Amino acid sequence: MTGTVNTAALIVRSTPSNSGKILGSLKKNQTVMVLRKTGSWYEIQYGKGKGYVYAQYISNVR
């Protein structure tokens, strides 16, 4: 599945939690590969690994 970032800057974290280590950020309208949903978070492909972003900031997941 893919989705689109719908906020100016979206923090990517190492775990599905606001206390997870920050891995980086994504820009508005950037497309991401969504691997699965975990609670209120999406697990996404990030670089050569994975990261987590808050689901409400990803639109058009298909």
MARMARKOL-471917 format. One record per atom (N, C-alpha, C, O, CB): residue in one letter; x negated, y negated, z negated. Coordinates in pm, whole numbers, plus 50000, padded with zeros to 5 digits. Glycine has a CB too. Example, Ala and Ser with C-alpha at 12.3 -4.5 7.8 and 13.67 -1.06 7.14 Angstrom:
A486815056949220 A487705045049220 A486805033049220 A485765033249154 A488695044749095 S487155022549292 S486335010649286 S487104999749213 S486594988649196 S485925006049428 
//
This chain:
M499155011950000 M500005000050000 M499124987650000 M497984987949953 M500965000049878 T499654976850053 T498964964050046 T499894953649984 T501104955549978 T498494959450187 G499304942749937 G500064931749880 G499314918749902 G498154918849944 G500324934049730 T499974907649874 T499394894449896 T499394886449766 T500404885849695 T500174886850005 V498264880349736 V498134871949616 V499024859549633 V498944852849736 V496634867949590 N499854856549533 N500784845249543 N500514834149442 N501414826249411 N502204850149526 T499294833449391 T498904822849298 T497524817649338 T496784824549408 T498904827949149 A497174805649293 A495934799149337 A494684807449308 A493814808549394 A495794785749269 A494594813149190 A493434821449154 A493914832549062 A494504830048958 A492304812849085 L493654844849102 L494114856449027 L492914864148972 L492064868649048 L494994865749115 I492854865548840 I491754872448774 I491894887548792 I492984893048774 I491704868748623 V490794894048826 V490744908648837 V490044913848711 V488964909148676 V489994913348968 R490674923448644 R490144928748518 R489784943448529 R490244950448620 R491144926648405 S488974948148435 S488504962048436 S489534971848382 S489474983748412 S487244963148355 T490484966848303 T491554975048247 T492874967548261 T492854955348277 T491264978648097 P494014974348255 P495304967648268 P495714960448139 P496694964148075 P496374977748307 S494934950248103 S495144942847979 S494484929147991 S493464927748058 S494584950647857 N495074919047927 N494464905747926 N493124905547854 N492364895947869 N495404895747861 S492834915747777 S491544916447707 S490504924347787 S489364925747743 S491724922747570 G490894929447904 G489944936747988 G488864927548041 G489094915648061 G490674943448105 K487684933048063 K486554925348116 K486914919348252 K487504926048336 K485294934348129 I486564906748272 I486824900048400 I485794904648502 I484584903448481 I486784884448384 L486294910048614 L485424914748722 L485234904148830 L484234904248902 L485984927448783 G486204895048841 G486144884748944 G487514878748963 G488384879848876 G485624890449076 S487724872349078 S489034866349105 S489354867149253 S488484869249337 S489064851649058 L490644865549282 L491144865749420 L491804852349449 L492284845649358 L492144877549442 K491824848449576 K492414835749617 K493824837749671 K494194848749714 K491534829049723 K494604826949669 K495974827249721 K495984832049865 K495124828349945 K496624813349709 N496964840349898 N497194846050031 N496204856950069 N496254862150181 N497154835250134 Q495304860549980 Q494374871550006 Q495164884650001 Q496034886449917 Q493204871649902 T494844893850093 T495494906950096 T494664916750016 T493434916950025 T495674911950242 V495354924949936 V494664934949855 V495264948749880 V496424949949919 V494754931449704 M494464959049859 M494924972849868 M495404976949730 M494614977549635 M493784982449920 V496694979849718 V497294983849591 V497254999149582 V497755006049671 V498754978549577 L496655004249475 L496545018649456 L497735024449380 L498255035049415 L495255021949383 R498155017449275 R499325021849197 R499705011149096 R498945001649073 R499025035249124 K500895012749037 K501355003448934 K501205010148799 K501555021848781 K502834999048959 T500675002648703 T500505007348565 T501174997148474 T500574986748444 T498975009248528 G502394999848431 G503124990148350 G503364977448429 G503964977948537 G502374986948220 S502904966048379 S503064953148446 S501864949548532 S501714938048573 S503304942148344 W500994959248559 W499754956748632 W499674965448757 W500224976448761 W498544959448542 Y498974960248859 Y498634968348975 Y497164972048966 Y496314963648934 Y498944960849108 E496874984548994 E495494988849012 E495184986449159 E495924991049247 E495275004148971 I494114979149187 I493774975649325 I492364980249360 I491534982649272 I493904960549346 Q492104981549489 Q490754983749539 Q490024970549523 Q490504960249571 Q490744988849690 Y488874970649457 Y488124958249437 Y486654961249458 Y486034968349378 Y488374952249294 G486094955949566 G484724959149600 G484624974049629 G485434979549703 G483744955049486 K483634980549569 K483454994949588 K484185002949481 K484115015249480 K481974998549587 G484884995949392 G485575002649283 G487034998649277 G487704997049379 G484904999749151 K487504997149154 K488894993149134 K488964982649025 K488034980848947 K489765005349097 G490094975649023 G490344965648921 G491834964648899 G492614971548965 G489744951948961 Y492224956148806 Y493644954648771 Y494034939948777 Y493294931248732 Y493924960448632 V495224937448832 V495774923948838 V497214924348788 V497894934548802 V495704918148983 Y497674913248730 Y499044912548680 Y499994912948799 Y499884904948891 Y499264899648594 A500934922248796 A501784925448912 A502614913648962 A502864912749083 A502694936748878 Q503054904648875 Q503924893748920 Q503214884349016 Q503874876349083 Q504444885948801 Y501884884949023 Y501134876149111 Y500754882749244 Y499944877349320 Y499884871449042 I501354894349271 I501164901049400 I502534902449465 I503454908049406 I500464915049382 S502654897449588 S503924898049662 S503814907549781 S502724911649819 S504344883949709 N504964910649838 N505044918349963 N504304931649957 N503614935350051 N504484910150076 V504454938649846 V503784951649833 V504554961749918 V505754963849899 V503714956349683 R503834968050013 R504434977950101 R503454989050129 R503764998450202 R504904971550233 
//
